[in-house]
Amino acid sequence: SSRLGYTSHRDPCEINEEPTAAMSVQQDEQPPCDWDKLGFALTTTDTMYIAQLQEGDSWAPGELQPYGDIKMSPAAGVLNYGQGIFEGMKAQRTEAGDIVIFRPNCNSDRFAASAARLGMPPVPEDMFIDAVRSVVAANARWVPPSGKGALYIRPCLWGSGGILGVAPAPQFTFCIYACPVGPYFKGGMSPIALHVSDEYHRAAPGGQGGAKAIGNYAPGMVPCMKVKKQGFNEILYLDAVEHRYVEEAGAANFFCVKNGVVYTPALVGTILPGITRMSVIQLARDLGHEVREERVDISFVMEADECFCTGTAAVVAPIGRIQHGDRDVTFAGGEVGPLTRKLYDMLTGIQVGKVEDKHDWVRKVQVPNNKA
């Protein structure tokens, strides 16, 4: 399975029966889940959120309903023309037992920007955050104990109305579902190996690479499968124009460190503005490091002291090896680099209340006593 993505198989704590309204209210019961065996796979939970908007109307709060299949026209804009976006967030339990989410306002901002890029009406920030909180509270029993993982939250916006011509759909659906996932690195952090692609590119200037659009992900599946067969964990993409500047590591943002200076590709429209990326940049500066957001040449990367990538799932993933053409370079002796580990410990500590939240990034989710 991918170190930088979700596996497609079912998880050991999968519910074997279709969720019902009766099941969704039994929040005081423990879920049928072995937290120690929880991985990165789809585990259906109790409740999801749905709001719909007709063309010309304004968004109004939706409602919670039992998790289940969605009825949609075969002519839906999302199915025919890829008019859809999503977000990735996590709710975690602190050692004190509180349930918290991380920088939801930033996810809301990106969700709105992605919607605008794909011709969809943005969901207002207060509605977005309230909906996220309600889904987390309704599925509180699925938030793993502290240190055992997280409740992954997936807000989606789809052009759900039927349309034949290439134009925005006449109806839009805002949906949020959630599923529990285990710790990304079980048994400690382990460096990953990347292969630089000279054949495939993730995005082109003027395209949708800077939006979290659903169409950005399927094209990366075949390149990823190819490099996995060669023994790598993921692909490292270069820019589509000059084929020399690093863009993303699979679906994760890339960083490298040289002589104490941190480098990461600048957001030039082809790179997703990651929430974890933004947070790591701030924490590195808090530690006294200079951080440069600029075009990063692959030849410079191959001389770096350490490399890592960032994303919601792994938070910070150490890169132990990169192959580019006939060069195969090992970083930090194949171990986790010192700054990589420090940033991982700081950020994961902030997310679960172990490290002081100096930037006020964490938000507590209020959960009724019988649901926690």
MIROVEX-77903 format. One record per residue (C-alpha): residue number from 0; chain; x, y, z. Coordinates in steps of 0.05 Angstrom, whole numbers, plus 5000, padded with zeros to 4 digits. Example, Ala and Ser with C-alpha at 12.3 -4.5 7.8 and 13.67 -1.06 7.14 Angstrom:
! residues 2
<pt pos="0" unit="A" xx="5246" yy="4910" zz="5156"/>
<pt pos="1" unit="A" xx="5273" yy="4979" zz="5143"/>
//
This chain:
! residues 372
<pt pos="0" unit="A" xx="5000" yy="5000" zz="5000"/>
<pt pos="1" unit="A" xx="5021" yy="5072" zz="4988"/>
<pt pos="2" unit="A" xx="5058" yy="5110" zz="5042"/>
<pt pos="3" unit="A" xx="5029" yy="5174" zz="5015"/>
<pt pos="4" unit="A" xx="4958" yy="5154" zz="5001"/>
<pt pos="5" unit="A" xx="4901" yy="5112" zz="5024"/>
<pt pos="6" unit="A" xx="4894" yy="5038" zz="5011"/>
<pt pos="7" unit="A" xx="4832" yy="5014" zz="4975"/>
<pt pos="8" unit="A" xx="4818" yy="4952" zz="5017"/>
<pt pos="9" unit="A" xx="4768" yy="4949" zz="5074"/>
<pt pos="10" unit="A" xx="4791" yy="4960" zz="5145"/>
<pt pos="11" unit="A" xx="4785" yy="4909" zz="5202"/>
<pt pos="12" unit="A" xx="4733" yy="4953" zz="5237"/>
<pt pos="13" unit="A" xx="4687" yy="4959" zz="5177"/>
<pt pos="14" unit="A" xx="4613" yy="4957" zz="5193"/>
<pt pos="15" unit="A" xx="4584" yy="4896" zz="5159"/>
<pt pos="16" unit="A" xx="4513" yy="4922" zz="5155"/>
<pt pos="17" unit="A" xx="4483" yy="4983" zz="5123"/>
<pt pos="18" unit="A" xx="4479" yy="5042" zz="5172"/>
<pt pos="19" unit="A" xx="4409" yy="5060" zz="5194"/>
<pt pos="20" unit="A" xx="4378" yy="5118" zz="5232"/>
<pt pos="21" unit="A" xx="4375" yy="5074" zz="5294"/>
<pt pos="22" unit="A" xx="4449" yy="5059" zz="5289"/>
<pt pos="23" unit="A" xx="4467" yy="5133" zz="5281"/>
<pt pos="24" unit="A" xx="4439" yy="5151" zz="5349"/>
<pt pos="25" unit="A" xx="4474" yy="5097" zz="5389"/>
<pt pos="26" unit="A" xx="4533" yy="5143" zz="5401"/>
<pt pos="27" unit="A" xx="4545" yy="5120" zz="5472"/>
<pt pos="28" unit="A" xx="4565" yy="5051" zz="5447"/>
<pt pos="29" unit="A" xx="4636" yy="5035" zz="5428"/>
<pt pos="30" unit="A" xx="4643" yy="5025" zz="5352"/>
<pt pos="31" unit="A" xx="4660" yy="4955" zz="5326"/>
<pt pos="32" unit="A" xx="4732" yy="4975" zz="5318"/>
<pt pos="33" unit="A" xx="4800" yy="4948" zz="5339"/>
<pt pos="34" unit="A" xx="4838" yy="5013" zz="5346"/>
<pt pos="35" unit="A" xx="4905" yy="4978" zz="5344"/>
<pt pos="36" unit="A" xx="4891" yy="4948" zz="5276"/>
<pt pos="37" unit="A" xx="4863" yy="5011" zz="5245"/>
<pt pos="38" unit="A" xx="4897" yy="5030" zz="5180"/>
<pt pos="39" unit="A" xx="4886" yy="5080" zz="5124"/>
<pt pos="40" unit="A" xx="4824" yy="5050" zz="5091"/>
<pt pos="41" unit="A" xx="4751" yy="5067" zz="5085"/>
<pt pos="42" unit="A" xx="4711" yy="5051" zz="5148"/>
<pt pos="43" unit="A" xx="4639" yy="5074" zz="5144"/>
<pt pos="44" unit="A" xx="4614" yy="5113" zz="5204"/>
<pt pos="45" unit="A" xx="4545" yy="5133" zz="5228"/>
<pt pos="46" unit="A" xx="4528" yy="5201" zz="5201"/>
<pt pos="47" unit="A" xx="4542" yy="5248" zz="5142"/>
<pt pos="48" unit="A" xx="4521" yy="5319" zz="5125"/>
<pt pos="49" unit="A" xx="4485" yy="5341" zz="5062"/>
<pt pos="50" unit="A" xx="4466" yy="5411" zz="5037"/>
<pt pos="51" unit="A" xx="4441" yy="5426" zz="4967"/>
<pt pos="52" unit="A" xx="4437" yy="5490" zz="4927"/>
<pt pos="53" unit="A" xx="4395" yy="5504" zz="4865"/>
<pt pos="54" unit="A" xx="4422" yy="5551" zz="4812"/>
<pt pos="55" unit="A" xx="4408" yy="5623" zz="4831"/>
<pt pos="56" unit="A" xx="4397" yy="5609" zz="4905"/>
<pt pos="57" unit="A" xx="4442" yy="5621" zz="4965"/>
<pt pos="58" unit="A" xx="4471" yy="5568" zz="5010"/>
<pt pos="59" unit="A" xx="4429" yy="5548" zz="5071"/>
<pt pos="60" unit="A" xx="4451" yy="5500" zz="5126"/>
<pt pos="61" unit="A" xx="4441" yy="5427" zz="5109"/>
<pt pos="62" unit="A" xx="4425" yy="5369" zz="5154"/>
<pt pos="63" unit="A" xx="4456" yy="5307" zz="5184"/>
<pt pos="64" unit="A" xx="4432" yy="5240" zz="5159"/>
<pt pos="65" unit="A" xx="4454" yy="5167" zz="5164"/>
<pt pos="66" unit="A" xx="4515" yy="5152" zz="5123"/>
<pt pos="67" unit="A" xx="4494" yy="5119" zz="5058"/>
<pt pos="68" unit="A" xx="4493" yy="5121" zz="4982"/>
<pt pos="69" unit="A" xx="4473" yy="5184" zz="4946"/>
<pt pos="70" unit="A" xx="4424" yy="5188" zz="4888"/>
<pt pos="71" unit="A" xx="4450" yy="5228" zz="4830"/>
<pt pos="72" unit="A" xx="4433" yy="5239" zz="4756"/>
<pt pos="73" unit="A" xx="4478" yy="5203" zz="4707"/>
<pt pos="74" unit="A" xx="4484" yy="5270" zz="4672"/>
<pt pos="75" unit="A" xx="4511" yy="5304" zz="4735"/>
<pt pos="76" unit="A" xx="4565" yy="5355" zz="4722"/>
<pt pos="77" unit="A" xx="4612" yy="5321" zz="4771"/>
<pt pos="78" unit="A" xx="4605" yy="5254" zz="4736"/>
<pt pos="79" unit="A" xx="4612" yy="5279" zz="4665"/>
<pt pos="80" unit="A" xx="4657" yy="5340" zz="4670"/>
<pt pos="81" unit="A" xx="4693" yy="5332" zz="4736"/>
<pt pos="82" unit="A" xx="4661" yy="5392" zz="4769"/>
<pt pos="83" unit="A" xx="4679" yy="5372" zz="4840"/>
<pt pos="84" unit="A" xx="4727" yy="5390" zz="4896"/>
<pt pos="85" unit="A" xx="4744" yy="5362" zz="4965"/>
<pt pos="86" unit="A" xx="4782" yy="5376" zz="5028"/>
<pt pos="87" unit="A" xx="4820" yy="5332" zz="5077"/>
<pt pos="88" unit="A" xx="4818" yy="5346" zz="5152"/>
<pt pos="89" unit="A" xx="4827" yy="5308" zz="5217"/>
<pt pos="90" unit="A" xx="4793" yy="5308" zz="5285"/>
<pt pos="91" unit="A" xx="4836" yy="5280" zz="5341"/>
<pt pos="92" unit="A" xx="4828" yy="5265" zz="5415"/>
<pt pos="93" unit="A" xx="4874" yy="5298" zz="5464"/>
<pt pos="94" unit="A" xx="4903" yy="5262" zz="5525"/>
<pt pos="95" unit="A" xx="4850" yy="5298" zz="5566"/>
<pt pos="96" unit="A" xx="4796" yy="5267" zz="5522"/>
<pt pos="97" unit="A" xx="4775" yy="5330" zz="5485"/>
<pt pos="98" unit="A" xx="4762" yy="5326" zz="5410"/>
<pt pos="99" unit="A" xx="4798" yy="5379" zz="5368"/>
<pt pos="100" unit="A" xx="4805" yy="5399" zz="5296"/>
<pt pos="101" unit="A" xx="4863" yy="5437" zz="5264"/>
<pt pos="102" unit="A" xx="4858" yy="5504" zz="5227"/>
<pt pos="103" unit="A" xx="4788" yy="5492" zz="5197"/>
<pt pos="104" unit="A" xx="4785" yy="5565" zz="5174"/>
<pt pos="105" unit="A" xx="4844" yy="5550" zz="5127"/>
<pt pos="106" unit="A" xx="4809" yy="5490" zz="5098"/>
<pt pos="107" unit="A" xx="4747" yy="5533" zz="5088"/>
<pt pos="108" unit="A" xx="4787" yy="5586" zz="5052"/>
<pt pos="109" unit="A" xx="4818" yy="5535" zz="5005"/>
<pt pos="110" unit="A" xx="4751" yy="5501" zz="4994"/>
<pt pos="111" unit="A" xx="4722" yy="5568" zz="4972"/>
<pt pos="112" unit="A" xx="4780" yy="5583" zz="4926"/>
<pt pos="113" unit="A" xx="4775" yy="5514" zz="4894"/>
<pt pos="114" unit="A" xx="4700" yy="5522" zz="4885"/>
<pt pos="115" unit="A" xx="4709" yy="5589" zz="4850"/>
<pt pos="116" unit="A" xx="4762" yy="5559" zz="4803"/>
<pt pos="117" unit="A" xx="4713" yy="5504" zz="4782"/>
<pt pos="118" unit="A" xx="4653" yy="5550" zz="4773"/>
<pt pos="119" unit="A" xx="4616" yy="5531" zz="4836"/>
<pt pos="120" unit="A" xx="4586" yy="5576" zz="4890"/>
<pt pos="121" unit="A" xx="4633" yy="5576" zz="4950"/>
<pt pos="122" unit="A" xx="4605" yy="5552" zz="5017"/>
<pt pos="123" unit="A" xx="4607" yy="5607" zz="5069"/>
<pt pos="124" unit="A" xx="4660" yy="5598" zz="5123"/>
<pt pos="125" unit="A" xx="4612" yy="5595" zz="5182"/>
<pt pos="126" unit="A" xx="4569" yy="5543" zz="5147"/>
<pt pos="127" unit="A" xx="4631" yy="5502" zz="5128"/>
<pt pos="128" unit="A" xx="4660" yy="5501" zz="5198"/>
<pt pos="129" unit="A" xx="4592" yy="5489" zz="5232"/>
<pt pos="130" unit="A" xx="4581" yy="5430" zz="5185"/>
<pt pos="131" unit="A" xx="4649" yy="5401" zz="5200"/>
<pt pos="132" unit="A" xx="4638" yy="5407" zz="5275"/>
<pt pos="133" unit="A" xx="4569" yy="5375" zz="5269"/>
<pt pos="134" unit="A" xx="4596" yy="5315" zz="5231"/>
<pt pos="135" unit="A" xx="4652" yy="5305" zz="5281"/>
<pt pos="136" unit="A" xx="4604" yy="5311" zz="5341"/>
<pt pos="137" unit="A" xx="4554" yy="5262" zz="5309"/>
<pt pos="138" unit="A" xx="4610" yy="5212" zz="5297"/>
<pt pos="139" unit="A" xx="4647" yy="5225" zz="5362"/>
<pt pos="140" unit="A" xx="4649" yy="5151" zz="5381"/>
<pt pos="141" unit="A" xx="4691" yy="5139" zz="5319"/>
<pt pos="142" unit="A" xx="4747" yy="5187" zz="5340"/>
<pt pos="143" unit="A" xx="4803" yy="5140" zz="5363"/>
<pt pos="144" unit="A" xx="4834" yy="5145" zz="5432"/>
<pt pos="145" unit="A" xx="4893" yy="5193" zz="5437"/>
<pt pos="146" unit="A" xx="4953" yy="5165" zz="5400"/>
<pt pos="147" unit="A" xx="4912" yy="5113" zz="5363"/>
<pt pos="148" unit="A" xx="4895" yy="5154" zz="5301"/>
<pt pos="149" unit="A" xx="4845" yy="5205" zz="5279"/>
<pt pos="150" unit="A" xx="4776" yy="5215" zz="5249"/>
<pt pos="151" unit="A" xx="4790" yy="5235" zz="5177"/>
<pt pos="152" unit="A" xx="4740" yy="5287" zz="5152"/>
<pt pos="153" unit="A" xx="4723" yy="5293" zz="5078"/>
<pt pos="154" unit="A" xx="4683" yy="5355" zz="5057"/>
<pt pos="155" unit="A" xx="4662" yy="5351" zz="4983"/>
<pt pos="156" unit="A" xx="4627" yy="5399" zz="4935"/>
<pt pos="157" unit="A" xx="4598" yy="5370" zz="4871"/>
<pt pos="158" unit="A" xx="4561" yy="5395" zz="4811"/>
<pt pos="159" unit="A" xx="4505" yy="5346" zz="4823"/>
<pt pos="160" unit="A" xx="4452" yy="5371" zz="4775"/>
<pt pos="161" unit="A" xx="4445" yy="5341" zz="4706"/>
<pt pos="162" unit="A" xx="4472" yy="5380" zz="4647"/>
<pt pos="163" unit="A" xx="4491" yy="5361" zz="4576"/>
<pt pos="164" unit="A" xx="4532" yy="5421" zz="4554"/>
<pt pos="165" unit="A" xx="4599" yy="5440" zz="4584"/>
<pt pos="166" unit="A" xx="4575" yy="5491" zz="4635"/>
<pt pos="167" unit="A" xx="4565" yy="5495" zz="4711"/>
<pt pos="168" unit="A" xx="4513" yy="5447" zz="4737"/>
<pt pos="169" unit="A" xx="4444" yy="5472" zz="4756"/>
<pt pos="170" unit="A" xx="4449" yy="5442" zz="4826"/>
<pt pos="171" unit="A" xx="4506" yy="5433" zz="4875"/>
<pt pos="172" unit="A" xx="4514" yy="5386" zz="4934"/>
<pt pos="173" unit="A" xx="4558" yy="5400" zz="4995"/>
<pt pos="174" unit="A" xx="4572" yy="5334" zz="5031"/>
<pt pos="175" unit="A" xx="4616" yy="5316" zz="5090"/>
<pt pos="176" unit="A" xx="4631" yy="5246" zz="5113"/>
<pt pos="177" unit="A" xx="4684" yy="5219" zz="5160"/>
<pt pos="178" unit="A" xx="4721" yy="5155" zz="5175"/>
<pt pos="179" unit="A" xx="4772" yy="5134" zz="5229"/>
<pt pos="180" unit="A" xx="4843" yy="5122" zz="5207"/>
<pt pos="181" unit="A" xx="4903" yy="5094" zz="5244"/>
<pt pos="182" unit="A" xx="4970" yy="5129" zz="5256"/>
<pt pos="183" unit="A" xx="5006" yy="5141" zz="5190"/>
<pt pos="184" unit="A" xx="5073" yy="5116" zz="5217"/>
<pt pos="185" unit="A" xx="5060" yy="5055" zz="5261"/>
<pt pos="186" unit="A" xx="5122" yy="5037" zz="5301"/>
<pt pos="187" unit="A" xx="5157" yy="5103" zz="5287"/>
<pt pos="188" unit="A" xx="5173" yy="5146" zz="5226"/>
<pt pos="189" unit="A" xx="5205" yy="5111" zz="5167"/>
<pt pos="190" unit="A" xx="5236" yy="5148" zz="5108"/>
<pt pos="191" unit="A" xx="5204" yy="5139" zz="5039"/>
<pt pos="192" unit="A" xx="5237" yy="5133" zz="4970"/>
<pt pos="193" unit="A" xx="5217" yy="5177" zz="4911"/>
<pt pos="194" unit="A" xx="5228" yy="5171" zz="4837"/>
<pt pos="195" unit="A" xx="5232" yy="5235" zz="4796"/>
<pt pos="196" unit="A" xx="5187" yy="5231" zz="4735"/>
<pt pos="197" unit="A" xx="5212" yy="5257" zz="4668"/>
<pt pos="198" unit="A" xx="5150" yy="5230" zz="4633"/>
<pt pos="199" unit="A" xx="5090" yy="5252" zz="4675"/>
<pt pos="200" unit="A" xx="5070" yy="5319" zz="4703"/>
<pt pos="201" unit="A" xx="5018" yy="5336" zz="4755"/>
<pt pos="202" unit="A" xx="4995" yy="5403" zz="4730"/>
<pt pos="203" unit="A" xx="5008" yy="5458" zz="4678"/>
<pt pos="204" unit="A" xx="5009" yy="5534" zz="4685"/>
<pt pos="205" unit="A" xx="4939" yy="5562" zz="4678"/>
<pt pos="206" unit="A" xx="4906" yy="5496" zz="4697"/>
<pt pos="207" unit="A" xx="4874" yy="5473" zz="4762"/>
<pt pos="208" unit="A" xx="4936" yy="5449" zz="4799"/>
<pt pos="209" unit="A" xx="4927" yy="5500" zz="4854"/>
<pt pos="210" unit="A" xx="4856" yy="5477" zz="4868"/>
<pt pos="211" unit="A" xx="4837" yy="5414" zz="4906"/>
<pt pos="212" unit="A" xx="4798" yy="5389" zz="4846"/>
<pt pos="213" unit="A" xx="4778" yy="5316" zz="4840"/>
<pt pos="214" unit="A" xx="4808" yy="5313" zz="4770"/>
<pt pos="215" unit="A" xx="4878" yy="5325" zz="4797"/>
<pt pos="216" unit="A" xx="4882" yy="5256" zz="4829"/>
<pt pos="217" unit="A" xx="4863" yy="5201" zz="4781"/>
<pt pos="218" unit="A" xx="4918" yy="5219" zz="4730"/>
<pt pos="219" unit="A" xx="4970" yy="5206" zz="4784"/>
<pt pos="220" unit="A" xx="4948" yy="5135" zz="4797"/>
<pt pos="221" unit="A" xx="4984" yy="5102" zz="4738"/>
<pt pos="222" unit="A" xx="5050" yy="5139" zz="4748"/>
<pt pos="223" unit="A" xx="5048" yy="5120" zz="4822"/>
<pt pos="224" unit="A" xx="5034" yy="5047" zz="4807"/>
<pt pos="225" unit="A" xx="5092" yy="5045" zz="4758"/>
<pt pos="226" unit="A" xx="5143" yy="5072" zz="4808"/>
<pt pos="227" unit="A" xx="5118" yy="5026" zz="4863"/>
<pt pos="228" unit="A" xx="5134" yy="4966" zz="4818"/>
<pt pos="229" unit="A" xx="5205" yy="4993" zz="4817"/>
<pt pos="230" unit="A" xx="5208" yy="4995" zz="4893"/>
<pt pos="231" unit="A" xx="5192" yy="5068" zz="4906"/>
<pt pos="232" unit="A" xx="5137" yy="5095" zz="4950"/>
<pt pos="233" unit="A" xx="5117" yy="5154" zz="4908"/>
<pt pos="234" unit="A" xx="5132" yy="5198" zz="4848"/>
<pt pos="235" unit="A" xx="5166" yy="5266" zz="4850"/>
<pt pos="236" unit="A" xx="5137" yy="5313" zz="4797"/>
<pt pos="237" unit="A" xx="5176" yy="5367" zz="4760"/>
<pt pos="238" unit="A" xx="5146" yy="5428" zz="4727"/>
<pt pos="239" unit="A" xx="5112" yy="5417" zz="4659"/>
<pt pos="240" unit="A" xx="5149" yy="5474" zz="4623"/>
<pt pos="241" unit="A" xx="5223" yy="5468" zz="4637"/>
<pt pos="242" unit="A" xx="5223" yy="5398" zz="4668"/>
<pt pos="243" unit="A" xx="5272" yy="5418" zz="4722"/>
<pt pos="244" unit="A" xx="5236" yy="5450" zz="4780"/>
<pt pos="245" unit="A" xx="5205" yy="5407" zz="4835"/>
<pt pos="246" unit="A" xx="5130" yy="5413" zz="4845"/>
<pt pos="247" unit="A" xx="5098" yy="5359" zz="4888"/>
<pt pos="248" unit="A" xx="5113" yy="5291" zz="4917"/>
<pt pos="249" unit="A" xx="5053" yy="5252" zz="4894"/>
<pt pos="250" unit="A" xx="4997" yy="5291" zz="4927"/>
<pt pos="251" unit="A" xx="5041" yy="5321" zz="4981"/>
<pt pos="252" unit="A" xx="5080" yy="5386" zz="4986"/>
<pt pos="253" unit="A" xx="5156" yy="5381" zz="4981"/>
<pt pos="254" unit="A" xx="5211" yy="5411" zz="5026"/>
<pt pos="255" unit="A" xx="5286" yy="5405" zz="5029"/>
<pt pos="256" unit="A" xx="5338" yy="5432" zz="5077"/>
<pt pos="257" unit="A" xx="5409" yy="5457" zz="5059"/>
<pt pos="258" unit="A" xx="5456" yy="5488" zz="5110"/>
<pt pos="259" unit="A" xx="5398" yy="5501" zz="5157"/>
<pt pos="260" unit="A" xx="5356" yy="5538" zz="5105"/>
<pt pos="261" unit="A" xx="5289" yy="5508" zz="5087"/>
<pt pos="262" unit="A" xx="5266" yy="5509" zz="5015"/>
<pt pos="263" unit="A" xx="5197" yy="5493" zz="4987"/>
<pt pos="264" unit="A" xx="5168" yy="5505" zz="4917"/>
<pt pos="265" unit="A" xx="5132" yy="5572" zz="4911"/>
<pt pos="266" unit="A" xx="5056" yy="5572" zz="4900"/>
<pt pos="267" unit="A" xx="5054" yy="5590" zz="4827"/>
<pt pos="268" unit="A" xx="4985" yy="5562" zz="4810"/>
<pt pos="269" unit="A" xx="5008" yy="5491" zz="4796"/>
<pt pos="270" unit="A" xx="5019" yy="5471" zz="4868"/>
<pt pos="271" unit="A" xx="4966" yy="5459" zz="4921"/>
<pt pos="272" unit="A" xx="4970" yy="5508" zz="4979"/>
<pt pos="273" unit="A" xx="4973" yy="5456" zz="5034"/>
<pt pos="274" unit="A" xx="4949" yy="5473" zz="5104"/>
<pt pos="275" unit="A" xx="5005" yy="5429" zz="5133"/>
<pt pos="276" unit="A" xx="5054" yy="5463" zz="5086"/>
<pt pos="277" unit="A" xx="5033" yy="5532" zz="5113"/>
<pt pos="278" unit="A" xx="5039" yy="5507" zz="5185"/>
<pt pos="279" unit="A" xx="5108" yy="5476" zz="5175"/>
<pt pos="280" unit="A" xx="5134" yy="5540" zz="5144"/>
<pt pos="281" unit="A" xx="5112" yy="5579" zz="5206"/>
<pt pos="282" unit="A" xx="5141" yy="5528" zz="5255"/>
<pt pos="283" unit="A" xx="5207" yy="5526" zz="5218"/>
<pt pos="284" unit="A" xx="5211" yy="5602" zz="5223"/>
<pt pos="285" unit="A" xx="5192" yy="5597" zz="5297"/>
<pt pos="286" unit="A" xx="5253" yy="5553" zz="5305"/>
<pt pos="287" unit="A" xx="5297" yy="5606" zz="5274"/>
<pt pos="288" unit="A" xx="5305" yy="5576" zz="5205"/>
<pt pos="289" unit="A" xx="5302" yy="5618" zz="5142"/>
<pt pos="290" unit="A" xx="5247" yy="5591" zz="5097"/>
<pt pos="291" unit="A" xx="5250" yy="5606" zz="5022"/>
<pt pos="292" unit="A" xx="5189" yy="5596" zz="4979"/>
<pt pos="293" unit="A" xx="5219" yy="5595" zz="4909"/>
<pt pos="294" unit="A" xx="5230" yy="5552" zz="4848"/>
<pt pos="295" unit="A" xx="5271" yy="5492" zz="4872"/>
<pt pos="296" unit="A" xx="5315" yy="5460" zz="4819"/>
<pt pos="297" unit="A" xx="5320" yy="5384" zz="4822"/>
<pt pos="298" unit="A" xx="5396" yy="5389" zz="4816"/>
<pt pos="299" unit="A" xx="5396" yy="5430" zz="4880"/>
<pt pos="300" unit="A" xx="5350" yy="5380" zz="4915"/>
<pt pos="301" unit="A" xx="5398" yy="5324" zz="4900"/>
<pt pos="302" unit="A" xx="5451" yy="5360" zz="4941"/>
<pt pos="303" unit="A" xx="5405" yy="5375" zz="5001"/>
<pt pos="304" unit="A" xx="5420" yy="5354" zz="5072"/>
<pt pos="305" unit="A" xx="5349" yy="5327" zz="5085"/>
<pt pos="306" unit="A" xx="5283" yy="5325" zz="5050"/>
<pt pos="307" unit="A" xx="5211" yy="5314" zz="5071"/>
<pt pos="308" unit="A" xx="5140" yy="5323" zz="5047"/>
<pt pos="309" unit="A" xx="5077" yy="5346" zz="5081"/>
<pt pos="310" unit="A" xx="5003" yy="5331" zz="5079"/>
<pt pos="311" unit="A" xx="4942" yy="5319" zz="5122"/>
<pt pos="312" unit="A" xx="4952" yy="5244" zz="5127"/>
<pt pos="313" unit="A" xx="5026" yy="5237" zz="5144"/>
<pt pos="314" unit="A" xx="5034" yy="5308" zz="5171"/>
<pt pos="315" unit="A" xx="5109" yy="5306" zz="5157"/>
<pt pos="316" unit="A" xx="5139" yy="5247" zz="5119"/>
<pt pos="317" unit="A" xx="5215" yy="5239" zz="5116"/>
<pt pos="318" unit="A" xx="5246" yy="5226" zz="5048"/>
<pt pos="319" unit="A" xx="5305" yy="5179" zz="5053"/>
<pt pos="320" unit="A" xx="5322" yy="5171" zz="4979"/>
<pt pos="321" unit="A" xx="5309" yy="5203" zz="4912"/>
<pt pos="322" unit="A" xx="5325" yy="5175" zz="4844"/>
<pt pos="323" unit="A" xx="5332" yy="5222" zz="4785"/>
<pt pos="324" unit="A" xx="5359" yy="5195" zz="4719"/>
<pt pos="325" unit="A" xx="5424" yy="5159" zz="4735"/>
<pt pos="326" unit="A" xx="5431" yy="5192" zz="4803"/>
<pt pos="327" unit="A" xx="5406" yy="5157" zz="4865"/>
<pt pos="328" unit="A" xx="5417" yy="5198" zz="4929"/>
<pt pos="329" unit="A" xx="5406" yy="5179" zz="5001"/>
<pt pos="330" unit="A" xx="5390" yy="5235" zz="5050"/>
<pt pos="331" unit="A" xx="5408" yy="5239" zz="5124"/>
<pt pos="332" unit="A" xx="5440" yy="5171" zz="5120"/>
<pt pos="333" unit="A" xx="5374" yy="5140" zz="5102"/>
<pt pos="334" unit="A" xx="5347" yy="5161" zz="5170"/>
<pt pos="335" unit="A" xx="5297" yy="5214" zz="5192"/>
<pt pos="336" unit="A" xx="5330" yy="5282" zz="5186"/>
<pt pos="337" unit="A" xx="5337" yy="5323" zz="5251"/>
<pt pos="338" unit="A" xx="5293" yy="5381" zz="5228"/>
<pt pos="339" unit="A" xx="5243" yy="5334" zz="5197"/>
<pt pos="340" unit="A" xx="5234" yy="5299" zz="5263"/>
<pt pos="341" unit="A" xx="5231" yy="5364" zz="5302"/>
<pt pos="342" unit="A" xx="5177" yy="5393" zz="5257"/>
<pt pos="343" unit="A" xx="5137" yy="5328" zz="5259"/>
<pt pos="344" unit="A" xx="5140" yy="5326" zz="5335"/>
<pt pos="345" unit="A" xx="5121" yy="5399" zz="5342"/>
<pt pos="346" unit="A" xx="5063" yy="5398" zz="5294"/>
<pt pos="347" unit="A" xx="5033" yy="5332" zz="5317"/>
<pt pos="348" unit="A" xx="5042" yy="5355" zz="5388"/>
<pt pos="349" unit="A" xx="5004" yy="5420" zz="5375"/>
<pt pos="350" unit="A" xx="4948" yy="5381" zz="5341"/>
<pt pos="351" unit="A" xx="4935" yy="5338" zz="5403"/>
<pt pos="352" unit="A" xx="4950" yy="5389" zz="5457"/>
<pt pos="353" unit="A" xx="5019" yy="5363" zz="5478"/>
<pt pos="354" unit="A" xx="5055" yy="5425" zz="5452"/>
<pt pos="355" unit="A" xx="5034" yy="5497" zz="5465"/>
<pt pos="356" unit="A" xx="4989" yy="5524" zz="5410"/>
<pt pos="357" unit="A" xx="5022" yy="5593" zz="5403"/>
<pt pos="358" unit="A" xx="4986" yy="5609" zz="5338"/>
<pt pos="359" unit="A" xx="4916" yy="5590" zz="5361"/>
<pt pos="360" unit="A" xx="4908" yy="5536" zz="5307"/>
<pt pos="361" unit="A" xx="4869" yy="5484" zz="5346"/>
<pt pos="362" unit="A" xx="4793" yy="5486" zz="5355"/>
<pt pos="363" unit="A" xx="4755" yy="5444" zz="5405"/>
<pt pos="364" unit="A" xx="4692" yy="5408" zz="5383"/>
<pt pos="365" unit="A" xx="4636" yy="5408" zz="5434"/>
<pt pos="366" unit="A" xx="4606" yy="5339" zz="5440"/>
<pt pos="367" unit="A" xx="4546" yy="5319" zz="5483"/>
<pt pos="368" unit="A" xx="4567" yy="5276" zz="5541"/>
<pt pos="369" unit="A" xx="4532" yy="5214" zz="5515"/>
<pt pos="370" unit="A" xx="4570" yy="5218" zz="5449"/>
<pt pos="371" unit="A" xx="4642" yy="5225" zz="5471"/>
//
